[in-house]
Amino acid sequence: MTASSPKAAAQSGTNVGVACVTQDRPEDVATLIDALRVQTDPVASLSLVDAGRTPLDEAELRERIGGAFELNYRRSEANLGGAGGFALAILTALASGAQQVWLMDDDAHPEDPDCLRILRAATRDRGLAVVSPLIVAPQDHSLLSFPYRLEGGITHRRADLEPLGFLDSYANFFNGALVDESVFFRVGLPDLKLFLRGDEVDFLVRLRRSGLPFGTVTTTAVSHPPGWDEEHVVVPGRLQVLIPPGEFKQRHFFRNRGYVSWHYKRVVQLGADAIGYPAHYLRNRDLKGLRTWAKLYTDGMRGRGFGGPR
């Protein structure tokens, strides 16, 4: 791991370190760096775990940062998944002195220069251990990248949430959540076993059980590609199921969903899945898909089928 020296700039208050995991997305990382450089509340460091096939050029990264903040670059020859990658990035950020860790996907970036300032103000004013921004689609910032359940229905409209100001006990962790260092010592790190697609939900459940206060500020946002193509409507406006593209992601997602739902006895989620997925596959006369989902989901419930990328 190598580090670049930060610019001698005024840095008041808490040391904020960004934790990010990347895989072969140099242009997205460049966009993220540009957005971090112009934050009105400056970041102290970027801890970047690079598990891509082609390593990023550290010299180019430093040049782009321009001394605005420290770079802690960690090359991983192993594919640790999102869970393992973020665990390593978080530990690197904490080891570098971060008192708050700003979690960020490599294809995400703050929407505007005041994003961090607004998040930090919320942690102070509301006494929050974790605060998240809204996640909006880069092609249309009026739309949410992921669905939000509001008053029994499902919405993707930013305008439905902005007037609320704050969403208690709701967060998207790996897309812009600002996390106090103490959280990781009480809740732990992302679970390497889950690898990808499910580790964020697991962390959310653990955070809720800890009793630590957290939520989402609706007056600022992070831009991230939407997951609309993964959403399949079962009952319009009421029930939908998520199906990632490709066998690899589906295998991890269905297994992890079964594991997390059963392990934490999430009865509502179990019930929704038991209705939603069979209804979707039967409606589309996809018996093979139904059998695959059922096997992977029950494997997860039984704690089977784990083992990383291989």
Secondary structure, DSSP 8 states (H G I E B T S, - for coil): -EEE--------SS-EEEEEEESS-HHHHHHHHHHHHT-SS--SEEEEEE-SSS---HHHHHHHHTTSSEEEEEE-SS--HHHHHHHHHHHHHHHTT-SEEEEEETT-EESSTTHHHHHHHHHHHHT-SEEEEEEEETTEEEEEEEEEEETTEEEEEHHHHGGG-EEET---TTEEEEEEHHHHHHH----GGG-SSSHHHHHHHHHHHHT--EEEEEEEEEE----GGGEEEEETTTEEEE--SSHHHHHHHHHHHHHHHHHTT-HHHHHHHHHHHHHHHHHTT-HHHHHHHHHHHHHHHTT-S--TT-
